[in-house]
Amino acid sequence: MIGAELPDEEILGKAYDARLMVRILRYLRPYWKLLAVAFVFLLLQTGTQLLGPYITKIAIDRYVSAKDIHGLDMMALAYLGVVVCGFIVLFIQTYTTEYIGQRAMHDLRLEIFTHLQKQDLAYFDRNAVGRLMTRTINDVETLNELFSTGVVGLMGDLSIVFGIAAVMFWLNWQLALVCLTAFPVIIYLSRFYRRRAREVYRQSRMILGRLNAGLQENIAGVATVQAFGQEERMYRRFQAVNLNYRDVLLQSIRNNAMFFPAIELFSAISVGLLLWYGGFQIQGRAVEAGVLVAFLQYIQRMYLPIRDLAEKYNILQAAMASSERIFLLLDQPETIKNPAEPKRADKFTGAVEFKNVQLSYQPGDPVLKNISFKVRPGEKIALVGATGGGKTSIISALCRFYDVDSGQILVDGIDVRDWNKQELRRHLGLVLQDVFLFSGDVGTNITLGDPRITEQRMIDAAARAQITPFIDKLPNGFHEEVQERGSTLSQGQRQLLSFARALAFDPKILILDEATSSVDTQTEMLIQQALHELLKNRTALIVAHRLSTIRNADRILVIHDGEIKEDGNHDALLARGGLYARLYDLQYRFQERDGGAAESASTVG
Amino acid sequence: MGQTNREPEDRQILRYYHRVKFLVDRYRRLIVLGLLSLIATDLAGIALPWLIKGGIDRALRGAGDNSSLVTYPLLILLAASLQGFLRFCWRINIHGFSRRCEADLREVVFGHLQKLPLNYFQHNKIGDLMSRLTNDIHAVRELMGFGSLAIVDAIVTILLSLTLMIAIDPWLTLWSMMAMPFIPIVVRYFGRNIFRWSRATQDQLSEMSAYTLENFSGIRVVQAYAQEENQIAGFNRISSEYRRKTMWLATLWGIFWPLMQVHAGIAATIVLWLGGRQVLTGSMTLGEYVAFNGYLAMLTWPLMAIGYTANQYQRGTAALTRIAEVLDTPIGERYAEAKEPQPLASVRGAIELRHLTFSYGAGQAAELHDLNLHIPAGQICGIIGETGAGKSTLVNLMLRLYEPAENTIFIDGIDIRQLPLRQLEDAIGYVSQDIFLFSGSMRENILLGVEDGELARVQEAARIAHLSAAIESFGAGFDTIIGERGVRLSGGQKQRTALARALIKNPPILILDDAFSSVDVETEEEILRELKQFMAGRTTLLISHRISTLRDADMIVYLRGGRIIEQGSHAELLSRHGAYFSLYQRQSLEREVATLMHEDGQR
């Protein structure tokens, strides 16, 4: 499963793939009217490019040579008109193109993000979040270039090149032929350059990726580098990549330094040919002076797009590779699907039942084997057992983060697979050990930004979770920004915050993974109080670590190795003299010796 | 803003010039050659319109001997070839210079950054440092390379073109230049705004990345609280905002380029209008008219370059300031030569703390208060305490990752600040709480701290760290690439890799800072059992918040709030019925369950 493989960012495929292109174009369909506008303006823009030199020709041949000053004025005015029109047309064309591209990319991003929201947890276990982010953000960005620069730019360039060629032939085909004799050479040269540029481009991207990854890694791991005294070695390693990158870029500089001057040279050769052949023709009265001048201008305008064509090819190529990755992601089906016709409980009571449940994350390696138990509405169940025994898997299966292999999980008598996922989860309040904090303020972390939770409800929840005193001490109260790695909240306070979150959502069934991390006595007492509040009037499944929590539960399930080893309330299990009894015995003895400290005092409830 | 800001800006570039002076010295040849060929390119370029003029006028002069018709085209070809060659030369030299500068500067900054004290990294986010190493160096490169040389190009071209235009027709020059002075101003205005908006879009893009990253990391909570729609709405907002900002940027660009064309276009119109009259009355030849147009077109780019370079100068200076800020931060004290270095012949591993007090910064609360402790060589010392008790701080000080005061930490009786750094680093095998693995292979990661690594040693370290089975299960064994930060390993595998990495150094002192938090209790026990043999004859600091990890230590220290509150062996501490005892109780439950289950399973 693990092996040396290339990160897929480094692979560049074809520059054009019809299948992919069709699919990309689908995202433009909603904007086809605007697209038509952009296209029309693209042609108009080409028109303005062609008109300028032509007006010059008319001015010279018709009016200057006839000494018609009024006509010349008119032509100057027309020229000015073309300049102004060119400005407007080019602006509209650029703006609409960009607008369509941005719209389409926004749609695509949203589709990817939405798609990912619906993937099951196993998917996120398999795929590194960094890579998923790259798909949603960077690949879409690359694709965007395809629209704004790639496709439209390419079409614009081509239409100018062909437009100019056409006008030149129309004005004087012999002259045009002479001017364009250099063309086959240029095409050959471009292809040659393109091939080399493409290789260099691919390499530079790859090495740049490595360079940046190395930089990032060395900054993030600076403590390890220093602790192991590896500065020199890391420096040498970085130096090697850095020099490698420089050399690839120097190669690209050499390529460009040959190609671009060469194109300019050919443009000058065309001019030379024009003057030479044109000179003969003028002498033979076969061509007018204005045509010569117009041709000079046309040649100038023609070489710029030719120069850019090769670069645009690279963009096209990168975009194709990006779109391929994006579509691969979008084609990944949702594994945990909502049923076509979800069932719902008329009046939700909060009963849970596991019936012969087997669950495995990897085929053939079940983490839950034949688990069966029933929870009545309002009942509190403590799950006890060693780490890795299956407690957390029971929770995950109940939330339908994973689908069971066999058996059934019923919530209010309805199979979890028949529930609408979101609705089911709204009835379940999950509180995890590792409290995940979102960036944003304390208040948002309680409500998660859910519009249905009013401010009053949030404040109440905080109060009931005993966290208000802490929040009041923060400079901005509920509006204090939470830092992911920062020290805004301590471990214990994070716990309380997650309690407040659950209280704000007020679920019928509470699922709690009790934190093992130790907190000071003061916070411990607050947690106990908040927990008491949290459990009120709810069905509860608790992965319990505190003796007090276990003793307070209506029933205790001892889970080990994916199976339920013992099931009963505290007294029954004690009387049975099994695992739990011996366990309790040990604990109890400690507490006796301790003289009955806070722990036992708070357990009597 | 411009006027008041200019003064300090100029001084800034002088102040930081010494940071890049070495590059100018190093590549003087490239700069000189580049500049010369650039000027020569301009000279060859300026000849072209003049030759075209000659060509046209010769052609229009009508009959005569046809052989001279070929002269001008040939001259054009010659000038163009010369220009092409010279252009190649300046491109190679100047672009080569700027890219070499970039690489060298990056290397210098990287080398410096590596040795900065750790608290520097606490105050500066990775993203920010990365942007200095990429964007800022990029900006400095542009300033040093083409940016400053574009000015030379611009001045030469403008002077030459104007001279020749005036030579053709002074009045027409004056009229046609009417619109031109606006070009640098427009470029400067748009350039600045385009830069500002592209910054804004970049920031928005980062925000969008951060949002998705956070969402994917917290997907469990998102799904558990059925917040998908809500999150999608949030993403939609950010993405729309990004779209909006990008559109602004596109609008600016969309006006800017056509506006440049308008300037050139208006000038061309004036030439057509007024120049056309001159041709019409015969006071100007058609060749002159065409050449004049050619020179006019040549002016557009240099005029743009002036505005462009002004912006680049501003940006480059700001970037250079940020880079200099990194370079001006002194490197960690640990790299300084000790005042009176006292190397040890060999490290035995006795550790002593004397009145060790430490805080991370002036004005910050002390993390450690007057710690006094003596660990004889070869002993195992357990350090227990809650998060924030100062355990990791202590380790950081021992490794001089943060600098302890003089005469507070001693190894074999020598103040660690007087030990050669290399000796200190070699003496300590260290597994940190926050494991950092590098993206290479398993073998490279295990061999991090040692120069020579035969496979047998790697295997042995892996065996003790209980990693052999896991490595075998990977397709490529020790050559398995573990991905960025070891993403392809589980938490426990990461910790065990870090352990192997510490063991292979064969250090007299072993520091395990919460090294088993991600392995289950049974595996931990097995590893500890295996380690016992390894630890014999070495001093070991076993740091944990789990009592089970360190109950067998020779001595246990309970840290709370940076002070030692209890100290003694496991049995002694239990019998004291103090803080250690109550912690023990709290932790027992899970542990006992595990043990019982385990026994139960075996029965």
HADDOCK unambig.tbl for C-alpha pairs under 7 A between the chains (distance, minus, plus):
assign (segid A and resid 1 and name CA) (segid B and resid 474 and name CA) 6.85 0.50 0.50
assign (segid A and resid 1 and name CA) (segid B and resid 475 and name CA) 6.67 0.50 0.50
assign (segid A and resid 2 and name CA) (segid B and resid 474 and name CA) 5.65 0.50 0.50
assign (segid A and resid 2 and name CA) (segid B and resid 475 and name CA) 5.95 0.50 0.50
assign (segid A and resid 2 and name CA) (segid B and resid 480 and name CA) 6.91 0.50 0.50
assign (segid A and resid 3 and name CA) (segid B and resid 475 and name CA) 5.79 0.50 0.50
assign (segid A and resid 3 and name CA) (segid B and resid 476 and name CA) 5.97 0.50 0.50
assign (segid A and resid 3 and name CA) (segid B and resid 480 and name CA) 5.68 0.50 0.50
assign (segid A and resid 3 and name CA) (segid B and resid 481 and name CA) 6.40 0.50 0.50
assign (segid A and resid 4 and name CA) (segid B and resid 480 and name CA) 6.12 0.50 0.50
assign (segid A and resid 4 and name CA) (segid B and resid 481 and name CA) 5.40 0.50 0.50
assign (segid A and resid 64 and name CA) (segid B and resid 276 and name CA) 6.60 0.50 0.50
assign (segid A and resid 64 and name CA) (segid B and resid 279 and name CA) 6.96 0.50 0.50
assign (segid A and resid 64 and name CA) (segid B and resid 280 and name CA) 4.90 0.50 0.50
assign (segid A and resid 65 and name CA) (segid B and resid 280 and name CA) 6.65 0.50 0.50
assign (segid A and resid 67 and name CA) (segid B and resid 280 and name CA) 5.44 0.50 0.50
assign (segid A and resid 69 and name CA) (segid B and resid 277 and name CA) 6.90 0.50 0.50
assign (segid A and resid 72 and name CA) (segid B and resid 273 and name CA) 6.61 0.50 0.50
assign (segid A and resid 73 and name CA) (segid B and resid 273 and name CA) 6.14 0.50 0.50
assign (segid A and resid 76 and name CA) (segid B and resid 269 and name CA) 5.70 0.50 0.50
assign (segid A and resid 76 and name CA) (segid B and resid 272 and name CA) 6.06 0.50 0.50
assign (segid A and resid 76 and name CA) (segid B and resid 273 and name CA) 5.14 0.50 0.50
assign (segid A and resid 79 and name CA) (segid B and resid 269 and name CA) 6.10 0.50 0.50
assign (segid A and resid 80 and name CA) (segid B and resid 266 and name CA) 6.56 0.50 0.50
assign (segid A and resid 80 and name CA) (segid B and resid 269 and name CA) 5.92 0.50 0.50
assign (segid A and resid 83 and name CA) (segid B and resid 262 and name CA) 5.97 0.50 0.50
assign (segid A and resid 83 and name CA) (segid B and resid 265 and name CA) 5.64 0.50 0.50
assign (segid A and resid 84 and name CA) (segid B and resid 262 and name CA) 6.78 0.50 0.50
assign (segid A and resid 87 and name CA) (segid B and resid 258 and name CA) 4.98 0.50 0.50
assign (segid A and resid 87 and name CA) (segid B and resid 259 and name CA) 6.69 0.50 0.50
assign (segid A and resid 87 and name CA) (segid B and resid 262 and name CA) 6.49 0.50 0.50
assign (segid A and resid 90 and name CA) (segid B and resid 258 and name CA) 6.45 0.50 0.50
assign (segid A and resid 91 and name CA) (segid B and resid 254 and name CA) 5.08 0.50 0.50
assign (segid A and resid 91 and name CA) (segid B and resid 255 and name CA) 6.07 0.50 0.50
assign (segid A and resid 91 and name CA) (segid B and resid 258 and name CA) 6.77 0.50 0.50
assign (segid A and resid 94 and name CA) (segid B and resid 254 and name CA) 5.79 0.50 0.50
assign (segid A and resid 95 and name CA) (segid B and resid 250 and name CA) 6.66 0.50 0.50
assign (segid A and resid 95 and name CA) (segid B and resid 251 and name CA) 6.29 0.50 0.50
assign (segid A and resid 95 and name CA) (segid B and resid 254 and name CA) 6.39 0.50 0.50
assign (segid A and resid 98 and name CA) (segid B and resid 250 and name CA) 6.73 0.50 0.50
assign (segid A and resid 99 and name CA) (segid B and resid 247 and name CA) 6.71 0.50 0.50
assign (segid A and resid 102 and name CA) (segid B and resid 243 and name CA) 5.89 0.50 0.50
assign (segid A and resid 106 and name CA) (segid B and resid 239 and name CA) 6.34 0.50 0.50
assign (segid A and resid 106 and name CA) (segid B and resid 240 and name CA) 6.97 0.50 0.50
assign (segid A and resid 110 and name CA) (segid B and resid 236 and name CA) 6.53 0.50 0.50
assign (segid A and resid 114 and name CA) (segid B and resid 232 and name CA) 6.22 0.50 0.50
assign (segid A and resid 117 and name CA) (segid B and resid 228 and name CA) 5.97 0.50 0.50
assign (segid A and resid 129 and name CA) (segid B and resid 213 and name CA) 6.36 0.50 0.50
assign (segid A and resid 129 and name CA) (segid B and resid 216 and name CA) 5.94 0.50 0.50
assign (segid A and resid 129 and name CA) (segid B and resid 217 and name CA) 6.65 0.50 0.50
assign (segid A and resid 130 and name CA) (segid B and resid 213 and name CA) 6.79 0.50 0.50
assign (segid A and resid 133 and name CA) (segid B and resid 209 and name CA) 6.47 0.50 0.50
assign (segid A and resid 133 and name CA) (segid B and resid 212 and name CA) 6.14 0.50 0.50
assign (segid A and resid 133 and name CA) (segid B and resid 213 and name CA) 6.03 0.50 0.50
assign (segid A and resid 137 and name CA) (segid B and resid 209 and name CA) 6.46 0.50 0.50
assign (segid A and resid 216 and name CA) (segid B and resid 130 and name CA) 6.81 0.50 0.50
assign (segid A and resid 219 and name CA) (segid B and resid 126 and name CA) 6.65 0.50 0.50
assign (segid A and resid 220 and name CA) (segid B and resid 126 and name CA) 6.89 0.50 0.50
assign (segid A and resid 221 and name CA) (segid B and resid 436 and name CA) 5.93 0.50 0.50
assign (segid A and resid 222 and name CA) (segid B and resid 114 and name CA) 6.56 0.50 0.50
assign (segid A and resid 223 and name CA) (segid B and resid 118 and name CA) 6.77 0.50 0.50
assign (segid A and resid 224 and name CA) (segid B and resid 436 and name CA) 6.64 0.50 0.50
assign (segid A and resid 227 and name CA) (segid B and resid 399 and name CA) 6.28 0.50 0.50
assign (segid A and resid 227 and name CA) (segid B and resid 401 and name CA) 6.77 0.50 0.50
assign (segid A and resid 227 and name CA) (segid B and resid 425 and name CA) 6.53 0.50 0.50
assign (segid A and resid 228 and name CA) (segid B and resid 425 and name CA) 6.04 0.50 0.50
assign (segid A and resid 228 and name CA) (segid B and resid 449 and name CA) 5.50 0.50 0.50
assign (segid A and resid 229 and name CA) (segid B and resid 422 and name CA) 6.93 0.50 0.50
assign (segid A and resid 229 and name CA) (segid B and resid 425 and name CA) 6.06 0.50 0.50
assign (segid A and resid 230 and name CA) (segid B and resid 449 and name CA) 6.97 0.50 0.50
assign (segid A and resid 231 and name CA) (segid B and resid 114 and name CA) 6.54 0.50 0.50
assign (segid A and resid 235 and name CA) (segid B and resid 111 and name CA) 6.31 0.50 0.50
assign (segid A and resid 239 and name CA) (segid B and resid 107 and name CA) 6.56 0.50 0.50
assign (segid A and resid 242 and name CA) (segid B and resid 103 and name CA) 6.26 0.50 0.50
assign (segid A and resid 243 and name CA) (segid B and resid 103 and name CA) 6.88 0.50 0.50
assign (segid A and resid 246 and name CA) (segid B and resid 99 and name CA) 6.55 0.50 0.50
assign (segid A and resid 246 and name CA) (segid B and resid 100 and name CA) 6.76 0.50 0.50
assign (segid A and resid 246 and name CA) (segid B and resid 103 and name CA) 6.22 0.50 0.50
assign (segid A and resid 250 and name CA) (segid B and resid 96 and name CA) 6.22 0.50 0.50
assign (segid A and resid 253 and name CA) (segid B and resid 92 and name CA) 6.43 0.50 0.50
assign (segid A and resid 253 and name CA) (segid B and resid 95 and name CA) 6.77 0.50 0.50
assign (segid A and resid 254 and name CA) (segid B and resid 92 and name CA) 6.27 0.50 0.50
assign (segid A and resid 257 and name CA) (segid B and resid 88 and name CA) 4.83 0.50 0.50
assign (segid A and resid 257 and name CA) (segid B and resid 91 and name CA) 5.60 0.50 0.50
assign (segid A and resid 257 and name CA) (segid B and resid 92 and name CA) 6.29 0.50 0.50
assign (segid A and resid 258 and name CA) (segid B and resid 88 and name CA) 6.11 0.50 0.50
assign (segid A and resid 261 and name CA) (segid B and resid 84 and name CA) 4.91 0.50 0.50
assign (segid A and resid 261 and name CA) (segid B and resid 87 and name CA) 6.28 0.50 0.50
assign (segid A and resid 261 and name CA) (segid B and resid 88 and name CA) 6.47 0.50 0.50
assign (segid A and resid 262 and name CA) (segid B and resid 84 and name CA) 6.53 0.50 0.50
assign (segid A and resid 265 and name CA) (segid B and resid 80 and name CA) 5.65 0.50 0.50
assign (segid A and resid 265 and name CA) (segid B and resid 81 and name CA) 6.31 0.50 0.50
assign (segid A and resid 265 and name CA) (segid B and resid 84 and name CA) 6.05 0.50 0.50
assign (segid A and resid 268 and name CA) (segid B and resid 77 and name CA) 6.68 0.50 0.50
assign (segid A and resid 268 and name CA) (segid B and resid 80 and name CA) 6.07 0.50 0.50
assign (segid A and resid 269 and name CA) (segid B and resid 77 and name CA) 5.99 0.50 0.50
assign (segid A and resid 272 and name CA) (segid B and resid 73 and name CA) 4.27 0.50 0.50
assign (segid A and resid 272 and name CA) (segid B and resid 76 and name CA) 6.09 0.50 0.50
assign (segid A and resid 272 and name CA) (segid B and resid 77 and name CA) 6.49 0.50 0.50
assign (segid A and resid 273 and name CA) (segid B and resid 73 and name CA) 6.70 0.50 0.50
assign (segid A and resid 275 and name CA) (segid B and resid 55 and name CA) 6.14 0.50 0.50
assign (segid A and resid 275 and name CA) (segid B and resid 56 and name CA) 6.70 0.50 0.50
assign (segid A and resid 275 and name CA) (segid B and resid 73 and name CA) 6.31 0.50 0.50
assign (segid A and resid 276 and name CA) (segid B and resid 69 and name CA) 6.26 0.50 0.50
assign (segid A and resid 276 and name CA) (segid B and resid 70 and name CA) 5.86 0.50 0.50
assign (segid A and resid 276 and name CA) (segid B and resid 73 and name CA) 5.88 0.50 0.50
assign (segid A and resid 279 and name CA) (segid B and resid 59 and name CA) 4.40 0.50 0.50
assign (segid A and resid 279 and name CA) (segid B and resid 69 and name CA) 6.60 0.50 0.50
assign (segid A and resid 282 and name CA) (segid B and resid 59 and name CA) 6.71 0.50 0.50
assign (segid A and resid 282 and name CA) (segid B and resid 60 and name CA) 6.82 0.50 0.50
assign (segid A and resid 283 and name CA) (segid B and resid 59 and name CA) 6.91 0.50 0.50
assign (segid A and resid 283 and name CA) (segid B and resid 62 and name CA) 5.39 0.50 0.50
assign (segid A and resid 283 and name CA) (segid B and resid 63 and name CA) 6.27 0.50 0.50
assign (segid A and resid 293 and name CA) (segid B and resid 290 and name CA) 6.95 0.50 0.50
assign (segid A and resid 385 and name CA) (segid B and resid 593 and name CA) 5.95 0.50 0.50
assign (segid A and resid 385 and name CA) (segid B and resid 594 and name CA) 6.82 0.50 0.50
assign (segid A and resid 386 and name CA) (segid B and resid 590 and name CA) 6.31 0.50 0.50
assign (segid A and resid 386 and name CA) (segid B and resid 593 and name CA) 6.01 0.50 0.50
assign (segid A and resid 386 and name CA) (segid B and resid 594 and name CA) 4.76 0.50 0.50
assign (segid A and resid 399 and name CA) (segid B and resid 224 and name CA) 6.92 0.50 0.50
assign (segid A and resid 422 and name CA) (segid B and resid 226 and name CA) 4.90 0.50 0.50
assign (segid A and resid 425 and name CA) (segid B and resid 224 and name CA) 5.61 0.50 0.50
assign (segid A and resid 425 and name CA) (segid B and resid 225 and name CA) 6.14 0.50 0.50
assign (segid A and resid 425 and name CA) (segid B and resid 226 and name CA) 6.00 0.50 0.50
assign (segid A and resid 426 and name CA) (segid B and resid 225 and name CA) 6.00 0.50 0.50
assign (segid A and resid 426 and name CA) (segid B and resid 226 and name CA) 6.10 0.50 0.50
assign (segid A and resid 430 and name CA) (segid B and resid 224 and name CA) 6.31 0.50 0.50
assign (segid A and resid 436 and name CA) (segid B and resid 218 and name CA) 6.34 0.50 0.50
assign (segid A and resid 438 and name CA) (segid B and resid 214 and name CA) 6.94 0.50 0.50
assign (segid A and resid 450 and name CA) (segid B and resid 230 and name CA) 6.50 0.50 0.50
assign (segid A and resid 518 and name CA) (segid B and resid 386 and name CA) 6.76 0.50 0.50
assign (segid A and resid 545 and name CA) (segid B and resid 590 and name CA) 6.51 0.50 0.50
assign (segid A and resid 579 and name CA) (segid B and resid 596 and name CA) 6.88 0.50 0.50
assign (segid A and resid 583 and name CA) (segid B and resid 592 and name CA) 6.52 0.50 0.50
assign (segid A and resid 583 and name CA) (segid B and resid 593 and name CA) 6.46 0.50 0.50
assign (segid A and resid 587 and name CA) (segid B and resid 589 and name CA) 6.96 0.50 0.50
assign (segid A and resid 590 and name CA) (segid B and resid 585 and name CA) 6.76 0.50 0.50
